[in-house]
């Protein structure tokens, strides 16, 4: 007879080929789950090369699988190992399945990719489905332009995977703002499994910063963040150009380059910043949310996590979204600007230092997000905790029964 466990186990998979977005979202969810229930433990499976730079709360741990990176031509290569990408993916798939087999989760949350990177999670989904583990797909509010997403998901056989595996799909946003599956031919049986949670509220913890920026964060400042920084050169260049053009912008700027910006590019930007009295720069801070909580305003590209933090800390924000390789940031910023939650500046307009300087001057005068009332806007963590509790309380027998009802 199987021994009944008193503690529940949640496994979170994040492919993390590049950037910080997936890791930071999964970490925030993991922390929320263990805070809400002392009987829950969470294991994160991630390919992020810097996952060890973050701190994790009690009952949250991680397994790092070999990293990969996506080239500009769309091909994947091993991040650090001099081996074939197929061998890297085979190792990743084996580690993921083996970890899932031993950890034996009651609930699996897969972030964004229904079958994982290049299908690496399919074997694990088959294994856990047979055990009665609740299988959840978590999606950010915007995936991409519908036409581009349709082509991508058709290639990845993603829509059939939704029907075959997932008991529920959690969208970390609101339907009245964005539908991540808009324009896709998704069966009604799958649509009925979608639950919109609201955006994921963030909290700030004790801040640790380098001595050289202590002065700037002691009073009002603008936080400039391109997220992971791998594609943030344009934003940093635009902001530096504005401060070089207009040395009297009323608030100083703190630039956080991001850990994935190329070292040689960081060096060029750091040299430019050092020549300006009202600009300071750092490479990375794992507690970026705490910096944002102190800022008078935020200048960013508008990735999902940054948007959640802008809402959570009620920060006036100027968003300069990228438009390639995905339109995700542009779509989110455009919708949010239309609702009055922030200001969007298209990149081509910001290339004029006069325009960017004027936008930076205006930033602290615009109304904060809290002036716009949208019911349930920041209910994401509460809803995720409630939905997770529902599946964990069902148990494996209840999960099998729920699937039978769906298939009936």
URNORSUL-V13295 format. One record per backbone hydrogen bond with DSSP energy under -1.0 kcal/mol. NH is the residue of the N-H (numbers start at 1). CO is the residue of the C=O. Records with the same first field share a line. If there is no record, write none. Layout:
NH=CO + CO
This chain:
8=39
10=41
11=107
12=43
13=109
14=45
24=20
25=21
26=22
27=23
28=24
29=25
30=26
31=27
32=28
33=29
34=30
35=31
36=32
37=33
40=37
41=8
42=59
43=10
44=61
45=12
46=63
53=50
54=51
60=57
61=42
63=44
65=46
69=77
71=75
74=71
77=69
79=67
83=81
88=84
89=85
90=86
91=87
92=88
93=89
94=90
95=91
96=92
97=93
98=94
99=95
100=96
101=97
102=98
103=99
104=100
106=9
107=9
108=134
109=11
110=136
111=13
112=138
113=111
116=113
119=116
120=117
121=115
122=119
125=121
126=122
127=123
128=124
129=125
130=126
133=128
134=106
136=108
137=168
138=110
139=170
149=145
150=146
151=147
152=148
153=149
154=150
155=151
156=152
158=153
162=158
163=159
164=160
165=161
167=135
168=135
169=193
170=137
171=195
172=139
173=171
177=174
178=174
182=179
184=181
186=184
191=187
192=188
193=190
194=191
195=169
197=171
198=173
199=377
213=210
214=211
217=213
222=252
223=297
224=254
225=299
229=226
232=229
236=232
237=233
238=234
239=235
240=236
241=237
242=238
243=239
244=240
245=241
246=242
249=246
253=278
254=222
255=280
256=224
257=282
258=283
260=228
261=258
266=262
267=263
268=264
269=265
270=266
271=267
272=268
273=269
274=270
276=273
280=253
282=255
290=287
291=287
292=288
293=289
295=291
296=221
297=221
298=316
299=223
300=318
307=303
308=304
309=305
310=306
311=307
312=308
313=309
315=310
318=298
319=343
320=300
331=327
332=328
333=329
334=330
335=331
336=332
337=333
338=334
339=335
340=337
341=336
343=317
345=319
350=346
352=349
356=352
357=353
358=354
359=355
360=356
361=357
362=358
363=359
365=362
366=363
371=368
372=369
377=374
379=376
380=199
383=379
384=380
385=381
386=382
387=383
388=384
389=385
390=386
391=387
392=388
393=389
394=390
395=391
398=394
399=395
400=396
401=397
402=398
403=399
404=400
405=401
406=402
407=403
408=404
